[in-house]
């Protein structure tokens, strides 16, 4: 593959990956505050890691039901959660206590747990179904770019039941890996999400696509804030910080990501790291049988048609 072709694939994969991160995050967030949603996402991942990496357990609990019981779910400490998100430990502990009071998670002697009861009492089943559809759509989109063929991941595993929960767990891992990569330059998970949301709304990263007839309108800050579960003032404050680093640019009541950002060396590194993260994602999806299920799905127009 020529260098120009490789760059085109990397650019397309970055856009598709960006949208996947934002869409998965919004599905998981529901109506929660941005940071609360991220904390619950990390707790979820910590709880199911043991299930996900046991072939026997993931075959039993990787579908829609049954849900893995509490004795198989691994609690995760607040300090690990804070470290994973790059957030102050005290702030994370305070938020966890508030989430526990609202029955979103439990504080146990071994760490934080989202119990089987809490999973059953909320709409998390609907969420993992939606994430499965998002993963399917991204897989189909990436096929068109040549990325899937280039990474040579084969759908070698077939699941007896549609591996909805297993796949959603791998999707969550991809979200957290991508945010971690961006935080090395942007400094904070909220800044990373804002950057991705502004980039999507303004299309500043479409350098390999035909130029639109008119430039995209700046992203309205109130809409960016609402999409991510931030207050407008918090979003404005963070955008001022990103602007001071030349990562965003204010235009009236809106904001854009300057086109120059997407040709800078740090973004080239993000783009390359995204290819690695996508490879890990699809290798995981192949391992749990999701890719075999995606390839068997009848229509892109009705993704994963067996889901209702």
Long-range contacts (C-beta under 8 A, 24 or more apart in sequence): 1-146, 1-150, 5-146, 7-208, 8-145, 8-208, 9-145, 9-146, 9-147, 9-150, 10-271, 10-272, 10-274, 10-275, 11-205, 11-206, 11-207, 11-208, 11-271, 12-142, 12-145, 12-147, 12-208, 13-142, 13-145, 13-147, 13-271, 13-274, 13-275, 13-278, 14-205, 14-270, 14-271, 14-274, 15-205, 15-206, 16-138, 16-141, 16-142, 16-145, 17-138, 17-174, 17-178, 17-274, 17-277, 17-278, 18-196, 18-199, 18-200, 18-205, 19-138, 19-200, 20-134, 20-135, 20-138, 20-171, 20-174, 21-174, 21-175, 21-178, 21-179, 21-196, 22-193, 22-196, 22-197, 22-200, 22-227, 23-134, 24-131, 24-134, 24-171, 24-172, 24-174, 24-175, 25-175, 25-193, 25-228, 26-227, 27-127, 27-130, 27-131, 27-134, 28-127, 28-131, 28-172, 29-228, 29-229, 30-123, 30-127, 31-229, 32-104, 32-229, 33-229, 33-230, 34-190, 34-193, 34-228, 34-229, 34-230, 35-85, 35-87, 35-91, 35-95, 35-189, 35-190, 36-95, 36-98, 36-99, 36-104, 36-229, 37-229, 38-85, 38-179, 38-189, 39-81, 39-85, 39-92, 39-95, 39-96, 39-99, 40-99, 40-104, 40-105, 40-114, 41-172, 41-175, 41-176, 42-76, 42-80, 42-81, 42-84, 42-85, 42-176, 43-76, 43-81, 43-105, 43-112, 43-113, 43-114, 44-114, 44-169, 44-172, 45-169, 45-172, 45-173, 45-176, 46-74, 46-75, 46-76, 46-80, 46-81, 46-111, 46-112, 47-73, 47-74, 47-75, 47-76, 47-113, 47-114, 48-73, 48-74, 48-165, 48-169, 49-74, 50-74, 52-166, 52-169, 52-170, 52-288, 58-163, 58-166, 58-288, 59-159, 59-160, 61-165, 62-159, 62-161, 62-163, 62-164, 62-165, 62-166, 62-288, 63-159, 63-161, 63-162, 63-163, 63-164, 63-165, 63-166, 64-125, 64-128, 64-129, 64-161, 64-162, 64-164, 64-165, 65-125, 67-116, 67-119, 67-120, 67-165, 68-116, 69-116, 70-113, 70-115, 70-116, 73-113, 73-114, 73-115, 73-116, 75-108, 75-110, 75-111, 75-112, 75-113, 76-111, 76-112, 76-113, 77-111, 77-112, 78-111, 78-112, 80-111, 81-112, 84-176, 84-180, 85-189, 86-180, 86-183, 86-187, 86-188, 86-189, 87-188, 87-189, 127-168, 128-164, 128-165, 128-167, 128-168, 129-164, 129-307, 131-167, 131-168, 131-171, 131-172, 132-162, 132-164, 132-167, 132-168, 132-290, 132-304, 132-307, 133-303, 133-304, 133-307, 134-171, 135-167, 135-168, 135-170, 135-171, 135-285, 135-290, 135-294, 136-294, 136-297, 136-303, 136-304, 137-300, 137-303, 139-282, 139-285, 139-291, 139-294, 140-294, 140-300, 140-303, 142-278, 147-275, 147-278, 148-282, 151-278, 151-279, 151-282, 153-279, 153-282, 153-283, 153-286, 153-291, 154-286, 154-291, 155-286, 155-289, 155-291, 155-292, 155-294, 155-295, 156-286, 156-287, 156-292, 157-286, 157-287, 157-288, 157-289, 157-292, 158-289, 158-292, 158-293, 159-288, 159-289, 159-290, 159-292, 159-293, 162-293, 162-304, 162-306, 162-307, 163-288, 163-289, 163-290, 163-293, 164-307, 166-288, 166-289, 166-290, 167-285, 167-288, 167-290, 170-281, 170-284, 170-285, 170-288, 170-290, 171-281, 173-280, 173-281, 173-284, 174-277, 174-278, 174-280, 174-281, 177-277, 177-280, 178-274, 178-277, 181-270, 181-273, 181-274, 181-277, 182-270, 185-247, 185-266, 185-270, 186-242, 186-247, 188-238, 190-228, 190-230, 190-234, 190-238, 191-238, 191-241, 191-242, 193-228, 194-224, 194-228, 194-230, 194-235, 194-238, 194-239, 194-242, 194-248, 195-242, 195-247, 195-248, 195-257, 197-224, 197-227, 197-228, 198-224, 198-239, 198-248, 198-255, 198-256, 198-257, 199-257, 202-256, 202-257, 204-256, 204-257, 204-258, 204-259, 204-261, 204-262, 205-257, 205-262, 207-259, 207-262, 207-263, 216-256, 217-254, 218-250, 218-251, 218-252, 218-253, 218-254, 218-255, 218-256, 219-254, 219-255, 219-256, 220-253, 220-254, 221-253, 221-254, 221-255, 224-255
